[in-house]
Amino acid sequence: MKITRQGKEFATLKMIPEIGAQFPNFTVTNLTGAKVTLADLLNQPLLISVVPDINTRVCSLQTKHFNEEVDQYSEINFVTISTNTPEQQANWCAAQNVQRMQLLSDINHNFGKATGLLMGDTGLLARSVWVINPDGQITYREIVEEMTDEPNYAQVLDQINQN
């Protein structure tokens, strides 16, 4: 799958998990520096919002939008993953009044490599959204092909409502 940035080819993704497959295990870091794995998040359905850089306009919009929408859903875990440092993510959360959502850092690229979302040697993750059931199975995925576009929020929320 080709990822573009402002219409120009930016990266090619290979071997991305499909709907119905098990989501790959990964390890990321939370804002306090603790390690978090997929298993730690599967006590209920999981929504993963992946952004390239939390400090850019579209990534910030995506994260704010999901933060506002998903606060209504207490029966789902919601995380945003980027390659920003935990400190950068904590600063963003403080400035944006984040409530339930967790920001998780893939600074070591474990998540990006496990999922195929790491875009070459850029150190950035491809913008995407995933819904995973408590058994670890992917029930929804959207990989945004143009980096400057936002995901389809309505489709994701429809999927959450079906779970």
N, C-alpha and C positions, 0 to 999 in steps of 0.2 A: 504494500500500500504506500502510495506517495503522499507525503506531507508537504504542503506549500506554505510559504510565508509571503504575503502580499502578492500572490499569484506566481511566485517563482519557486521552483523545486528546492526544498530545504533538506528533506531526509526521506529515506525509504525504510519502512518498517517490515519486518519479517517475523513469521511464527507468532502471531498475536493470538491469544486464546479466543475460542469461538463460544457463542451462546450454547449452553448445554454441557460444556466442558468444566472440569474442576479448575478453579482459579489457582494459579501457582502460589506456593508458599513464599513468603517474603519476610524480611526484617527491615523495619524503619525505626526512626527515633522520634519520640514525642518531645514536647516543649521543655520537659524537665530533664531530658537526656536519657530517659529509660528506653530500652528496646521494646518494640511492639511487633508481634507477628500476626499473620492472618488468623491463626487460631484464637488469638486474644480478642478478636473483633467479631467472631461468629456466634456469639450468644443470642443473636437475633439477626434478621436480615441486615445486610450491609450495603450502603451506598458509598462508593469511592469516586470522588471527583479528583481528576488528575489535571494539574496545571503546570505549564513550563516554568513560570516565575511569578510568584505571588505579588511581586512589586511592580507588575506591569498592568496596564489598564484593563485588558480583556480578562486576564487571570483574576484580578481583583473583582471585577464585575461578576464573573462566574461564581466565585467563592461567596461573595455577598448575597447573590441571588439564592444560592442553595442554602446558605445560613438562614436567611429569612423564611424560606419555604419549608425547610425540613424541621425547623423548630416546632412545627405543628405535629410532628410524627414522633411520639415517644417510643414507638415500637420498632424503630430502626436505628442502627448505628450509622453515623455519618462522619466520614473523614475526608479531608482534602490532603493530597500528597503532592509535594513539589520537591525539587532538589535544593531549595533554599535551606539555609542553616536553621536550626531550631531558634536561634536568637532573632533572625530576620522574621521568622513566622510569629514568634511571640510579640514582636513589635507591631506587626500587622494586626494581630488579634486584638491587642490593646487599643489600637487606633480605630478599629471597626466595631467594637462592642460585640464580639463573637459570644454566643451563648452556649449551645450544645455541641457544636461541631468541633472536632479535633483536627488540628493541622499536624501532619506527620512529615518528617524530613527524610528524603531519600538521598542524602548527601553522599552516601557510599555507593549509590546506584544499584543496590541489591534488588529493589522493587523493579526498577527500569529494565534490568537485565532479565529477571525472572519472567516478566510479562512481555518483553519485546518492545516496550514503549520508550526505551532510551534511544534518542535520535542521534545515532552515530557518535562522533567525538565532541558534540556540542555540549554535553553535560546536561541537556534538557530532556524532559519527558514530553511525549505527545499529549496534547489536550484530549481527554477522554472521560467518559462516565461509565461506571460499572455498577450493576446491582447483583449481589451475590446472596444466595439463600444460606440459612444456617448450616447446611451440609457442605458448603463451599462451592456449589454449582453456580455458574454464571447464568442469570436469567435475563440480563439486558446488558448490552454494550453499545456505546457510540464512540467512535474515534473520529474526531473532527479533523477533516482533511486540510482545511485552511486554518493555520495557526491563529489568524486574527478574527476568526468567527467564534461565536459562543455555541454551546451545545443546545439541543432541542429540549428545553426545560419541561415543556408539557408532556413529551413522551416519557421522560424519566419519571415524572410525578405520576403519570398514568400507571407505569410499571409498579411503582411503590404501592399505589392503591390496590393493585391486583394481588399483592403478596399478603 
